[in-house]
Amino acid sequence: MARARTPSRSNHELVFRSARKGEEGTLATVAYRAFQAGDPEAWLRYFTEHAHLALDNVIVAETDGQLVGYVASLDLTMSFAGADVPFQGLSSVAVLPEFRRRGIADRLVRESLRRMRRRGEALTLLHPFRLSFYRRFGFGVCELRDVVRTSPDRLPDSVLRRHVRAFSRPRDEPLIKQAYDVARADTTGQLKRSDYWWDVRVFKRSPSGAVYVDPGSKAIAGYLFFDVPEGGAYGAQQLVVRELHAPTPGAYRGLIGFLGALGDQYEVVELTLPRGQGAPLLDEPGIRDEPIVYETAARHPAGLCPPAHTAQRRSVLGLTAAGAMGRIVDVAAALALHPSPRKHGVRGAIGVDVEDPVFTDAPRAFDVTFAARGVQTAPGSTAGDRLSLSIERLTQIYFGAASARDLLGQGFVVGSAKAAALLDAAFAGPPLFLGTFNAF
Ligand SMILES: CC(C)(COP(=O)(O)OP(=O)(O)OC[C@H]1O[C@@H](n2cnc3c(N)ncnc32)[C@H](O)[C@@H]1OP(=O)(O)O)[C@@H](O)C(=O)NCCC(=O)NCCS
């Protein structure tokens, strides 16, 4: 008699779980095959040696016993307007090529977010491969970078460049680390760097560098690291600044003056700066090799549309580039973490009604009280002055990447002008900026 066949549970069913010890080699193979970049050994080290990666926080997708994709989240800490704040760095989502476009990465990211929330995490950041992919989970662009690509001689010169000397790792490593820690004190988004980070993410990339030695104290008051990408012919080389920390006026002017003196060698110097710092650096157009942009003045004051040849040439000082995206994972925990409301002495009670595409069962209406002891957030809709907004917009306001008042005026959030003004006042502070060597 033929036996009835028991249906196989593993019949193409997808299982999502934490990675286990012993799976590092398989993870490295999946990563290498998905990215087709780096080398398998480097990926293995990523899973075995990374100081901020715990296998528990690597979520894998498995089907029929095969590991077909994963997402990792790193335990990181960043500067936040004078405080140190923990966050989860969502990094390296990968799905094998033959399993793409069937929603596996989507489910991995959602699972990772749910687990973060269960663990009590407040915030997560990531570097998007594509903005639209992550916006569906409530991530918004929170790091806005000014990119200046200029010929060196357009940079302001300064006699202080005489205090700049070459960086030498054996001599300068501890001093650079100290200078970084001093510089990050008044920033938002600069990582608290472990020895692992300094070694693997900074020094192993063998950047060249320059340090500014303060003429009074003889201490390193600022530094920059740069690369010269291969391929530029002599005379047309480009110098790309990967990291610049110059918290004193002297260090800033000295290091910029140093770059400005390199015009006989380099055609272009590229700097990536926190939002707002690009334009003041230049008084002539800064984008060296962008196509010339003409404004077609469609709305002429007289209501005329001038012919194209009268269009004004736009003087491009820099580009705004999208850097990291962010997402509040837990509204109450995130608002309590932000150091600025207390620092600014903001007081008042407002309400926020938050749409969240992932945590759809969680409360969405909150009453928020800004008081001397900090920010208290509880589910409720008692407060009269309320704002209705997506978690993406709330996160952008939280990191100072967008103004609640502007968003209200533009119709991207809805509600009370008083509540919007209070949020802007509460979260005012340095803009989120991670830069190249804090990317994960
Ligand atoms: C990026 C990457 C992780 C995406 O993985 P994926 O599993 O294909 O992603 P998903 O299937 O969840 O979503 C991709 C798209 O397919 C769509 N999709 C999902 N299920 C689908 C289905 N059944 N049929 C057709 N399309 C589908 C999604 O809606 C999404 O559409 P979008 O283009 O509108 O965003 C994968 O391409 C990869 O590993 N790339 C190389 C590594 C990399 O670049 N990683 C990211 C940087 S860290």
The ligand as an SDF file (V2000), in Angstrom:
LIG
                    3D

 48 50  0  0  0  0  0  0  0  0999 V2000
   19.8200   45.1500   -3.0850 C   0  0  0  0  0  0  0  0  0  0  0  0
   19.3610   43.7280   -2.8870 C   0  0  0  0  0  0  0  0  0  0  0  0
   19.6950   43.2980   -1.4350 C   0  0  0  0  0  0  0  0  0  0  0  0
   17.8590   43.6340   -3.1010 C   0  0  0  0  0  0  0  0  0  0  0  0
   17.4330   42.3040   -2.8240 O   0  0  0  0  0  0  0  0  0  0  0  0
   16.0190   41.7220   -3.3310 P   0  0  0  0  0  0  0  0  0  0  0  0
   15.7110   40.5510   -2.4810 O   0  0  0  0  0  0  0  0  0  0  0  0
   16.0560   41.5500   -4.7990 O   0  0  0  0  0  0  0  0  0  0  0  0
   15.0400   42.9310   -2.9670 O   0  0  0  0  0  0  0  0  0  0  0  0
   13.4420   42.8590   -2.9190 P   0  0  0  0  0  0  0  0  0  0  0  0
   12.9410   41.7170   -3.7740 O   0  0  0  0  0  0  0  0  0  0  0  0
   12.9730   42.8800   -1.5200 O   0  0  0  0  0  0  0  0  0  0  0  0
   13.0950   44.2650   -3.5600 O   0  0  0  0  0  0  0  0  0  0  0  0
   13.6460   44.6760   -4.7880 C   0  0  0  0  0  0  0  0  0  0  0  0
   12.5320   45.1000   -5.7240 C   0  0  0  0  0  0  0  0  0  0  0  0
   11.8260   43.9590   -6.1780 O   0  0  0  0  0  0  0  0  0  0  0  0
   10.4400   44.1610   -5.9770 C   0  0  0  0  0  0  0  0  0  0  0  0
    9.8010   42.8580   -5.7700 N   0  0  0  0  0  0  0  0  0  0  0  0
    9.5950   42.2140   -4.5940 C   0  0  0  0  0  0  0  0  0  0  0  0
    8.9470   41.0550   -4.8170 N   0  0  0  0  0  0  0  0  0  0  0  0
    8.7650   40.9750   -6.1490 C   0  0  0  0  0  0  0  0  0  0  0  0
    8.1780   40.0120   -6.9790 C   0  0  0  0  0  0  0  0  0  0  0  0
    7.6330   38.9020   -6.4800 N   0  0  0  0  0  0  0  0  0  0  0  0
    8.1700   40.2380   -8.3070 N   0  0  0  0  0  0  0  0  0  0  0  0
    8.7220   41.3380   -8.8210 C   0  0  0  0  0  0  0  0  0  0  0  0
    9.3110   42.2910   -8.0720 N   0  0  0  0  0  0  0  0  0  0  0  0
    9.3170   42.1030   -6.7580 C   0  0  0  0  0  0  0  0  0  0  0  0
   10.3990   45.0350   -4.7590 C   0  0  0  0  0  0  0  0  0  0  0  0
    9.1400   45.6870   -4.6570 O   0  0  0  0  0  0  0  0  0  0  0  0
   11.5000   45.9830   -5.0640 C   0  0  0  0  0  0  0  0  0  0  0  0
   11.0250   46.9200   -6.0180 O   0  0  0  0  0  0  0  0  0  0  0  0
   11.5050   48.4200   -6.1960 P   0  0  0  0  0  0  0  0  0  0  0  0
   12.3830   48.3390   -7.4050 O   0  0  0  0  0  0  0  0  0  0  0  0
   10.2730   49.1780   -6.3810 O   0  0  0  0  0  0  0  0  0  0  0  0
   12.2630   48.8490   -4.9700 O   0  0  0  0  0  0  0  0  0  0  0  0
   20.0500   42.7730   -3.8910 C   0  0  0  0  0  0  0  0  0  0  0  0
   19.8710   43.2890   -5.1870 O   0  0  0  0  0  0  0  0  0  0  0  0
   21.5530   42.6170   -3.6460 C   0  0  0  0  0  0  0  0  0  0  0  0
   21.9850   41.7490   -2.8890 O   0  0  0  0  0  0  0  0  0  0  0  0
   22.3760   43.4400   -4.3320 N   0  0  0  0  0  0  0  0  0  0  0  0
   23.8340   43.3930   -4.2330 C   0  0  0  0  0  0  0  0  0  0  0  0
   24.3110   43.8370   -2.8600 C   0  0  0  0  0  0  0  0  0  0  0  0
   23.8750   45.2510   -2.5630 C   0  0  0  0  0  0  0  0  0  0  0  0
   24.0430   46.1320   -3.3680 O   0  0  0  0  0  0  0  0  0  0  0  0
   23.3030   45.4410   -1.3480 N   0  0  0  0  0  0  0  0  0  0  0  0
   22.8190   46.7150   -0.9040 C   0  0  0  0  0  0  0  0  0  0  0  0
   23.8980   47.6360   -0.4580 C   0  0  0  0  0  0  0  0  0  0  0  0
   24.3950   47.4110    1.2090 S   0  0  0  0  0  0  0  0  0  0  0  0
  1  2  1  0
  2  3  1  0
  2  4  1  0
  2 36  1  0
  4  5  1  0
  5  6  1  0
  6  7  2  0
  6  8  1  0
  6  9  1  0
  9 10  1  0
 10 11  2  0
 10 12  1  0
 10 13  1  0
 13 14  1  0
 14 15  1  0
 15 16  1  0
 15 30  1  0
 16 17  1  0
 17 18  1  0
 17 28  1  0
 18 19  1  0
 18 27  1  0
 19 20  2  0
 20 21  1  0
 21 22  1  0
 21 27  2  0
 22 23  1  0
 22 24  2  0
 24 25  1  0
 25 26  2  0
 26 27  1  0
 28 29  1  0
 28 30  1  0
 30 31  1  0
 31 32  1  0
 32 33  2  0
 32 34  1  0
 32 35  1  0
 36 37  1  0
 36 38  1  0
 38 39  2  0
 38 40  1  0
 40 41  1  0
 41 42  1  0
 42 43  1  0
 43 44  2  0
 43 45  1  0
 45 46  1  0
 46 47  1  0
 47 48  1  0
M  END
$$$$
